[in-house]
Amino acid sequence: MRVKLKQVITDFIVPMRDKPKVFGGNIPWCRIEDVDGKYLSESLSNQNVSTETIKEMNLRVYPINTLLFTCSASIGTTAITKKPLCTNQTFIGLVGSNKIDIEYLYYYLNKVGSMLQRAASITTIPYLSRRFFEELVIDIPSTLSIQNNIANTLSLLDAKIELNNKINQELEAMTKTLYNYWFVQFDFPNEQGKPYKSSGGKMVYNKELKRVIPERWKTERITECCRIVDCLHSKKPDYNFEDERYYLLQLENLRDDGLIDLSNRYFVSKNDYEKWTSRIEVTTNDVVITNAGRVGATAQIPNKLVSGIGRNITAIRPLSISPTYFFMTFDGIDMKRQIAWNTDQGAFFTSLNVKGIKKLFVVRPERLIETKFENIVTPIRNKRELLQSQNQQLTDLRDWLLPMLMNEQITVKETELEEKE
């Protein structure tokens, strides 16, 4: 059935514009940057307010299980409070009732988020008012138990996605720790299996990196071991879905952890795809690096993925260097320093162009060490890519299930949920 949100919500909490001048206390003060997943309970910046400040400023405190929705800035970010907390004016708080499952509402508003963004964009300053939310018409199943079942079903998928993310974070930390130990601290195993530098291994000064590296190691320009291909410097083609194969990677597809996120693909026509892949079509082991925006952000193309690259992205294809080792060099201090040296500081924005990328040096250890490292980390990388692919499939399934469950085209009984758990 269709109802107005004000018919099932007991309170719409709109925070004040004023920010506390003094922080301290035990009530978290949260911002949009603190939202990292479905639930919100802490301020990542450790900003808290006291009950005295709340009284003095007449602040509103969101009770537990309030649905937060960003009504300005990045409209459509949602979270459910798991502790009483305060926020700035970016959020509106929707306090539930016995007529609606707040987790069902969370999934529903996530699904229609793009529509709400369009509604806000008609104003000079995008903003969704309390009045907008009060009059917002939503679809809810006829009974609370059906809402509960829908929310529980989707929560099971989210729990699996969250577990995969945690495993991926641990795997990423493992590879970074090993890389740091071998190629930053230079305590890779020597011929006797002991840590090289700590055991007195000889170090020599390298003029390109302006620091010492192990004897018999060298540096070489990235152009000596890789093929570098710039993006097409043409007007961005129109979004046009013709086939699943024809899309261009955008900056948003490059995750901070180096994986590729294909939840939002920028599809183009076959003709545009062929034009934008005339220089290169990225595939397994290629590295993509951003030229502007998040300057120097990198990701590695996973196994069997084939796509084009959009604007402000450069493709690097490893040729005579181990691909996973090469990708991980971008997380090392040497490459980060070089990227900083070769980034152009413009009046309005910074950029890392292809000329700057071609000036980069990569450290080449002895072949045996490079190969040994590659053999250790490649299976870990493959596992991370598999988990990321699973998450994409689970996300697609979740997004497909929501309208089907909502319209009762598919039903889930409580006993079925218990069996799955």
N, C-alpha and C positions, 0 to 999 in steps of 0.2 A: 504494500500500500504506500501511497505518497502522502507525506505530512510535512508541515513546516517545522524547521528545526526548533523553534520556540515551543512547540507542542510537546517535545520530548526532552528538552534541556531545562534544568531548574535554574541555572544562572549562567550569564555571559560575563566573564570577568575581563574588564579592559583596564590594563595597568596605567598608572600615571606616567607622564612624560619625564618627570624629574628623576634623576639618578641619585642614589644615596651619596652624600659627600664623604661619609665615613663608613668603612666596612669593618665588620667584626661581629661575631655572634654565631648562631648555629642554624640559621635559616639560609639555605643556598640562594644566591642571586645568580640567575642563569641567563645566558644570552643564546643567540642562535648558534654560535660556535660550540656551545656545550651539547647540542643535540647530536648524538652519535648512535643511532639505532632507534628502536621502538620505544624505549623507556628513558625517562630522564629523572635523575635523583641528585646529581651533584653538579657543582660549578667546577669545570676543569681548571679555571684560573684561581680556584679556592677563594672566591669572593662570597662572603656571607654577611647577612644583616642580623641585627639583634631585635628582640621584641620591642625594645625601647624605640629604635629607629622606625620600626613598622608603625608604632603608635604615633610618633611625632610627625611622620610624613603621610600618615593615613594610607599606607600601602595595602594592597590586596594580596593575600596569601592564597595560592592555589591549593585546595585540598588534594589528598591522594586520589588517584584515578581521574584527575582532570585531563581532558584532551586539549593539548596546546596546539594552536594552528597559527602559523605566521601570517599576519594580515598585511604586512608591508615588507620591504626588502625582498628576500627570497620567498615569495608567496608560495605556500603549499607545503612547507616543512612541518611535519607533525610529530608529536611525541605524547606519551602518557606519563603523568607524574607518578612516581612511586614514593615520594616523600613530599611533605608540605614545602613549598618553595615560592620565591618571588621572581619576577622577570621584568625586563624593560618593556616599552610599548610595542615592541616587534610582534608580540604574541597577543592572541585573545584566548581566554580559557573557557572551555565548554564543560560545564559540570553536569554530569548525567543524572538520570532518574531511574525509577523502576520500570520505565517504558522502553528503555534502549540499553543495549549492551555497548559499553564505551569502546570495547575493542572492535566490535563490529563497525562502529562509527569511524574508528581509526582507519580501518581498511577501506571503507566506503569513501571517505574524504581523500585518501591517498589516490583512489581510482579516478576521482573527478577533479583532481588537483589542477590539471591543465586547463579545464574549463573555468575554474575559479581564477586562474592566472589571467585568462583572456578577459574575464569580467572586470578585473582590476586594471587592466591595461588601457581601458577607455578613458581613464582620468589622467590629468597632467602628472600627478604623483601617484603611482600605483598604490592603492590602499583599499582594503575591505573593511567596512565599518561594522559596528555592532548591529546596526539595522539590517545590513546585508545578510548577516548570519541568522538573525531572527527570522527573516522572511525566506531564507533559503529552503527550497523544497527538496526533500531527500526521499529515497526509496528504502523502505524497511520491510522485512518479512512480517507476517501477521502476528507472530507470537515471539515472546522473548526467548523461548527455548530454541527456536529455529535460529535466531540471531546468535545465541550462545554456541550452537553447533557450528555455524559458519565461522565464527571467530576462532573456535578451537581448532577447526580443520586448517585454517590459514596459519594459525599460530604454530602448528606442528611443522609446516613447511618453513616458517621463519626460524624455528628452533634449529632445524637442520642447516639452514643457510648460515646462521650465527655460529654453529659448531664448525662448519667448514671454514668460516672466516678466522676463527680462533686457531684452528690447525694451521691455516696458511700463515698467520702471523708468527706462530712458533717456528714453522719451517723457514720463513724469511729471516727470522732472528738467527737461526742456526747457520744459514749460509753467510750472513753478514759477519757473524762472529768468526767463522772459519776464514773468510776473506781478510778480515782485519788482522787476525793472528798471523796469517801467512804473508800477506802483501802490504801491510801497514807496519806491523811490528817486526816483520821479517823473521818470524820464528816458525817457518816451515820446516819439515823434518830434513835434516842434513843426511849425509851418506850413512851415518851411524844411527839414524832415526831420532837424533836429538834436535831440540829447537836451535835453528841456525844462529841467529844473532846472540841469543842468551848463552850459547856455547862458545862464543868467541869468533863466529864467522866473520870473515873480512868484508868491510864495507868500503865503497869507493864513491867519490863525489860525482854527481851527474849534473852537467851544466844546464840541460834542458829543464830538469825538474828543480834545480837549485837546492838539492839535498843529496844525502848519501843513499845508495842502494847496494844490494849485495854484489860482490865481485862476480863477474861472468854474466851478470844481467845487463840488459841494454834497454834503450828506448828507441822507438821508431815512429815516424809520423803515421798518423792514422791512415793516410792515403797509401802507405806501403803495404798494408795488410787488409784494407777494406775498400769497397766501392762506395762512394758517397753520391747520392742523387737528391737534388733539391726538388721541392714540390713545384707544381706548375703555377707560375705567377700570372694567373688569369682571374677574371671575375668568378666568384664562387658560383658554381652551377645551381640551378633551381632544384629544390627537393622534388624527387619524382620516383615513385616506386614502380619499377617494371619487373624486377626479379630480385630474389634474395641475394644474388651474387654481386649486384652492382651497388656498392656503397663506398664512401670515402671516410677514412679515419679522421676524427676531429680531436681537438685538444681534450675534450671531455672524455674521450675513450681511453686516455692514458691515465691509469691510476697511479697514485703516489707510491704504491709498492711495486711498480714495474710491470704489473699485469695489464692485459687489455680487457676493457669492460665494453661489451657490445649490447648493453641493455638499451641504448639509444643509438641507432645507426642512421647515418645520413645517406639515404638512398638517392641515386641519380639515374638518369636514363642510360641505356646501353651506349648511346653515342657519346654522352658526356663521360661515362666511365672509361671508354676506350681512349678518349682524348686525355683524361687525367692519369691514365696508366701508360701513356706512350713512352714515358721515361723509365718507369719502374712500377711493377706490381709487387708489393711486399708480401713475403711469405715466411715460412718457418726459419727461425734464427735471426731474421733481420731485426735491427734495432731502429726505432724511430725516436727522434729528438725534437723538442719544440724550439722554435726560433723566437717566439714572442709570447706575451702572456706569462705563463709559467715557464720562464726561460730556462732551457737546459733540462727540462723534465724528460725522462726516458722510459721506454717500455720495450719489451722484447716480444716479437710476433710468435705466438704459440704454434705448436705442431698442427699442420694442415690448414691453417688459416691463410686465406688469400684475399687481399683487398687493395684498394687504392689509398692514397694519402691526400688529405686536403691542404688548405693553405696553412702557412706557418709551421710546417712539419718537414723535416729532412729524413730521408731513409739512409741507413748505413748497413751495408751487407758485408759481414765478416767473410774473408776469403782465406787468408793464410794464418788465421788466429782462431783459437778455440772459442766458439760463439758465446757460451755461457760465461766463461772467464772474461771475455771482452765486455759483455754487458755489465758485469759486476764492477769493472774498472770505473764506471761512471759514478759509482757510489763511494769511490775512494777519494782520499784527500788530494791526491795529485791531479786527478781529472777535474775535481771541483774547483781547485785553484786555477787551473788552466782555462776553464770555462769562464771564470770571473775575469781573467786577464783578457780574454778575447770577446767579451760581450760589449757591444756598443752602447754607450750611455747617451741616449738622445734627450732632447728637451722635453718630450712628452712620454716616451716609453723606451725601455731597453730592448735590445734584440741581439740574437746570436745568429749571424748569417752563415752561409755555406763557407765563405772565405775563412771565417773564424773557426769553424769546425775542422777545416782542412789543416789548420795550424796546430791542432792538438797532437800531443805525443802520448803513446801508450807504452806502459812498462811491459817488457817481454822477459819473463824469467827463463831459466833453463827449461828446455823443452820437456824434460821429464817431470818437472814440478808443475808446469802448466797442464800437462796431460793428466797427471794424477789428480789435480784439483778439479779439472773438468769431469773426470770419471766419478768423483764424489758428489759434485753438486748437480749434475745433469738429471739424475733420477729424482732429486728433491724438486728441481724446477719443474719436471714433468708432472709430479704429484700436485704441485701448486696450480699448474695450468688445468689439470683434470678437475680439481676442486672448484676452480673458478668457472669452468664449463658446466659443472653440475649445478652451481649456484644460478647460472643463467637459465638453465632448464627449469629449475625449481621456481625461479621468479616468474618465468613465462607461464608455468602451470598455475601458480598462485593468481596471476592477473587474469588468466582464462577462467579459473574456477569462480572467482568472485561474482561476476554477473550471472553465471549459470546457477550458483547456489542462491543468489539473491532472488532470482526469478523462479526459484524452485523447479528449474529444469533438471537439476541434480539434487538429491537429498542425502544427507548423512545422518545416520542414527547414532545415538550416544554409544550403543554397544560396539558399533564399528570403530568409533574413535578409541574406545578402550582397548580393542584388539590391536590397533595400530600402535598404541603407546606401549 
